[in-house]
Amino acid sequence: MESSDNRELSLKLYVVLHHAFHALQTEAFKDMRKHGLNPTAFAVLELLYNKGPQQVQHIGEKVLISSSSITYVVTNLEKEDYVKKEQYEADRRVSYVSLTGRGKSLMDKIFPDHAARLEQVAGGLDPKEKGELIDLLKKLGKNVSL
């Protein structure tokens, strides 16, 4: 394949990925907002729901938001009684965040519908294609040097 053909394919890949991601993200965000949550708050609740209590600093890394933003989000979720923050006894500088009963009840109620909506949105691919695409996107991401 000629260099110019490969370059054109790379540019097209970017555009197609961008449009596909935007379409998926738009639908996911609509679903989150339907439940009165912004995407960042939903991401934190989903992480805690699926992975259990997390250190505050690790939440930001896992949901890709800054530490100052995570503090704001966690504080707001605490005010709504969806999460609680507790200091680790062995090291008072470390805080863990976990779902409260109210937060777990909320996620028990909304997460299955959210997962079903994402399944519906990705319905253009069969399970084998989804697995292949995941593998290819991981390979693509590992090749990107920051």
QUIFENWO-V623943 format. One record per residue. RES is the residue in three letters. SS is DSSP state (alpha for helix, beta for strand, coil for the rest). OMEGA is omega in whole degrees, -180 to 180 (* if undefined). Layout:
res ss omega
RES SS OMEGA
RES SS OMEGA
This chain:
res ss omega
MET coil -180
GLU coil -180
SER alpha -179
SER alpha 176
ASP alpha 179
ASN alpha 178
ARG alpha 179
GLU alpha 178
LEU alpha 178
SER alpha 178
LEU alpha 179
LYS alpha 177
LEU alpha 179
TYR alpha -178
VAL alpha -179
VAL alpha 178
LEU alpha 180
HIS alpha -179
HIS alpha 179
ALA alpha 179
PHE alpha -179
HIS alpha -180
ALA alpha 179
LEU alpha -179
GLN alpha 180
THR alpha 180
GLU alpha 179
ALA alpha 180
PHE alpha 177
LYS alpha -179
ASP alpha 180
MET alpha -179
ARG alpha 177
LYS alpha -180
HIS coil 176
GLY coil -179
LEU coil 172
ASN coil -176
PRO alpha -179
THR alpha 178
ALA alpha 179
PHE alpha -179
ALA alpha 178
VAL alpha 179
LEU alpha 180
GLU alpha 178
LEU alpha -179
LEU alpha 180
TYR alpha -175
ASN alpha -175
LYS alpha 180
GLY coil -177
PRO coil -177
GLN beta 172
GLN beta -178
VAL alpha -176
GLN alpha 179
HIS alpha 179
ILE alpha 180
GLY alpha 179
GLU alpha -175
LYS alpha 179
VAL alpha 173
LEU coil 172
ILE coil -176
SER coil -178
SER alpha 179
SER alpha 178
SER alpha -178
ILE alpha 177
THR alpha 179
TYR alpha -179
VAL alpha -180
VAL alpha 178
THR alpha 179
ASN alpha 178
LEU alpha 175
GLU alpha 180
LYS alpha 178
GLU coil -178
ASP coil 175
TYR coil -180
VAL beta 171
LYS beta 180
LYS beta -179
GLU beta 177
GLN beta 177
TYR beta -174
GLU coil -177
ALA coil 180
ASP beta -173
ARG beta 178
ARG beta -177
VAL beta 177
SER beta 176
TYR beta 177
VAL beta 178
SER beta 176
LEU beta 169
THR coil 175
GLY alpha 179
ARG alpha 179
GLY alpha 179
LYS alpha 178
SER alpha 178
LEU alpha -178
MET alpha 174
ASP alpha -178
LYS alpha -171
ILE alpha -174
PHE alpha 179
PRO alpha 178
ASP alpha 179
HIS alpha 179
ALA alpha 178
ALA alpha 178
ARG alpha 178
LEU alpha 176
GLU alpha 179
GLN alpha -180
VAL alpha -180
ALA coil -175
GLY coil 178
GLY coil 180
LEU coil 174
ASP coil -177
PRO alpha 180
LYS alpha 179
GLU alpha 178
LYS alpha 178
GLY alpha 178
GLU alpha -180
LEU alpha 177
ILE alpha 180
ASP alpha -180
LEU alpha 180
LEU alpha 175
LYS alpha 179
LYS alpha 179
LEU alpha -179
GLY alpha 179
LYS alpha -179
ASN alpha -178
VAL coil 177
SER coil -177
LEU coil *
